[in-house]
Amino acid sequence: MSRKGFHWNEELTVGLINKCLFPAAGYGTRFLPATKAMPKEMLPLVTKPLIQYGVEEALAAGITGMAIVTGRGKRAIEDHFDISADLEAILEQRGDIEHLRAVRAVADMVHLVTIRQKEQLGLGHAVLMAQDAVGHEPFAVMLPDDLIFGTTPALAELMGAYVATQASVVGVMRVAPTETHRYGIVDPDTTLPTSDEGRTIPLRGVVEKPDAAHAPSDLAVVGRYILGPKIFERLEQTPHGLNGEIQLTDAIHTLAQEQPVVARHFSGTRYDVGSPEGWLRANLHVALDHLPVFC
């Protein structure tokens, strides 16, 4: 796949992290009734579904092994990355070579492993379901709800931090004090030095959704992780919290008590496309970025 448009350092990434996990089993209730019969991850961002942007980011970071944790009603995600012989035949008969190439490119893009999450027990549980697919090696986790646009793929920035520190990495961005209650907020270890102009930050832990008065920083965890296989042990030992869910944030906090964990303040612009407002803003971003194509 072409990496045009990305500042991508192959020497720092390829072969280090070989697998990326996409948790995609949620119901997408914020988009009802649109998501009653269509997976939220298949909502279009101009001409491509949300999940494809995540897959392309992982490919641009040098990752080729990908697994999606799905639930009931998510078959359209698998179909999107599969061959569509009937559609290709129709496009070929019409001489629509441009769209034919686009459809074939998606089918050739990646081979996906799918894992069924039978119960909605939180992000931590979704990651735990992928233990057999991941094996005993570090792996990436990318939330399709979080799209990050920038010169360098955000996941590649995290991989660079992993190379430099050999520690699990969480992607972070700055948020206003009034927003800390919506995110996991990292607790920087101020006794240790930062690196890469302060963008890679050693952590003491992560606090799940604190109010402003109790937030240890203004750096929120956002949809990109590189985790060592030890995280599975921590997830197995993490108690079920609110709504019976297992929080990935809690497991990462416990992991940080045993081995190094760092935050990477990525350089791109993030959109929460899990909300209608964020999805609309991201559509405008992509449309304006491709304005000559649409005019």
N, C-alpha and C positions, 0 to 999 in steps of 0.2 A: 504493500500500500504506500502511496506517496506520502511523504512527510513535509511537503511544501507548505511554507508558512510557519513552521515551527523552528525554533532554535534548539536543535536536538543533538545531544552529545552521545553518539553511539558507544564510545569507549566507557562511559560512566554507567550505562544502563543495560545493554543487551546481555542476556544470560544470567543476570543477578537475581531478578525476580521473574519467574516464568509463568506465574498464574495470577489471574485477577478474578475476584468474586463480585458479582452484582446481585445484591439482595433486591428482589423484585416481586415479593409475594403479597404486598399490601393491597388494600381494596381501593385506594384512591378516592376516598369519600369526599374530599374537598372538591372533586370535579364531577360529582353526581349531578344530573343523571348521565352525563357524557360517558362515564366509566362504568355504567351498569353492564354493558356488553363488550367493552373494549378496555384492555389493560391501560392504565395510566401511562406506562412506559412507551406505549405506542401512539400517544398524542403527538401530532405533528409540530415540529418547529420549522416553519416555512415548508420545506419539501422533504424533510427527514424526520423519523420518529425520535423521541428523546433518547431511547436506549442506544440508537446508532451513534449518537455523539459520544456517549461514554465508551463504547467499543472502539471508536476511532481514536479517542484519547489514549486508551490502553495500548493499541497497536502503535501509535506514534511514540509511546514510551518504550517500545521494544518488547512488549508482552504479547505472546501468541496463544497461550493456554487460558481459556476463559470459561467460567461456570456461572450460571444464573440460578439463583434460588427462586423458584416460582410457586404459585398456588393455583387453586382452581380458576379456570377462566383465563389463563395466561398463554394459551396455545399460540396466539397470534405472534408472540415474540419469537418462538421457535420458527414459525412459518416465514417470518420476515427474513430470516437469515438462511432459509432453505431455497432450493431450486424451485422455480415456478414454470414448469415446462409449457403449460397452456398459455400463460401470459407472454412468455418469450416467443412462442410460435406466432401469436397474434401480432406482436410488435414487429417481428421479422417479416411477416406477410405485408404489413403496412409500410415497410421500409423505414420505420421509426428507429433508426440506428442509435440516436442519442439516448433515448430511454431504454433501449435494449441493453446498451452497454452499462447503464446505471443499475439496472435490475440484476444483471449478471455479476457486476462488481460486488453488490451486497451479498449475493449467494456465495461468492468466492472469498468474501472478507475474512471469515473466521469459522472454525468448527466449535460449536458450543456444547458444553455438558450442562444438562439441566438437572436440578435437584428439587424435589417437591417438599415444601414446608407445609405439613398437614395442619398445623395449628399456628395461629398468629400469636406468637409468644415473644415478640420483640426482635430488635436487630441482633442482639447477642445470640439469641436462639437461632436466627437465620444463619449467622456465621458458623455456629456450632454444627448445623446440619451439613455443612460442606467439609467437615473434617476428613472424611475418607477421600474426597476428590482432591483436596489440597495436599494431604500427606504431611511428611515431616520436613517442611521447608518454609522459608518466609514467603509471604504472599501479599498481594494487594487486595484492598476492598474499595469499591467505588459505588457510591449511592447514585442511582440514575436521577434522583430528584435534584441533585446539585450539579449544575453545569458551570464550568469555569472556562472562560475564554481568555486567552493570552498568547503571547509570542511563543512561550515555552509551555508544553503540556504540564499541568499541575502535578500529575502523577510522576512525570519525569523529574520534577523538582524534588518530590519526596524521595524518589529513588536515589538522587544525588546525595541527599541528606543521609540516607541509609548507608550508602557507600562510605561516606566520610565518618560515620559514627558507629556503624554496625549495631544500631539500636532500632527498636520499633519506632515508627514515625507516624504522627497524626498531622493532618493538614489543618491549619488554623487561619482565621482572619480576625481583624479587629471589629468589635461591635460596641454600640453605645451602651452605657450603664443600664438604660431602660430595657435593653434586649437580652441581658445575661440570663434571665429566667427561661429563655427559649432554647438554650444550648448547653452542651457540656463545656465548661470553662476550665482551661488548663491552669495548673499551679506551677509556675516556673521555679526552678531550683536556682536561686540567686547566688548560691555559693559556688556555682560552676560557670565557666565562661560560655557565652554564646559564640556562634561562628557564622561565617558567610554574611558579614555586615549585619549581624543581629537577627537574621532570619531563621537560624536553626537554634532552638532553645531547649536546654535540658529541663526535664520536668520532675517535680516531686509527685505529681498525680493529676487527676482530673476530677472536678466537682460537677455533678449533674444538676443543671438548671438552678443555680443559686440566684437569690435576689441580689440587687446591686450592692447592698451592705455587706454581703458575705462572699462576693465573688473574689477569687484570688488574683484575677487579672481581667483584662478586657479582650483576651484572645479566646475565640470560640472554635470548637472543633467542627469542621465542615467536611463531610462526605468523602474524604480521601484518607486512606490508611495504608501503611505497610506494617505487617504484624509477623512476629516470629511464631513458630508452632506452639510455643509455651502458652499462647493465649487460649488454646483449647482446654488446657487443664484449668485455667482460671475461670473460663466460662462454665465448665462443669461444676465448679464450686461456688459460682455466683448465685445467691438466693433470688428467687422470683420476687420482683418488686410490685409497683403499681400496675393494676390490671393483669397481674400474673406474668409480667414480661421480664425477660432477662436483658439487662442493659449492658451493651458493649462497653459503655463508658465506665461502669463499675469494674468490669474485668480489666480494662486497661489501667485503671487506678491501682488495682491490686498488683498487676504486673509491674508497675513502676516501683513498687516496694521491693521487688526482687532483682530486677535487671534494668539497664538504662532504657528510658523512653524519651524521645525528643519531639518537639513540635516544629513543624516547618511552616513559616508564614509565606504562603505562596504569593506569586506576583500578579496573577490574573484577576479578572472580574468574575465574581460568582453570582449566579442567579438561582433562587429557590424555585425551580419549576414544578415543585410539588404543590404550589399554591397558584390559583388562577392569575393573581397579580404578577407573580414572578414569571410565570409561563408567558404572559402577554409581553412583559418587558424583554424577555429573552427573544421572543419572536421579532420584536422591533429591532433589537441589536443585530440579529442575523440578517433581517431584511435590509437594514441600512448598510450593513457590511457588504451586501451583494447588490446594492442599488443598481449598478449598471446592467445587471442581468435581468432585473425585473422591469426596467424602463423600456 
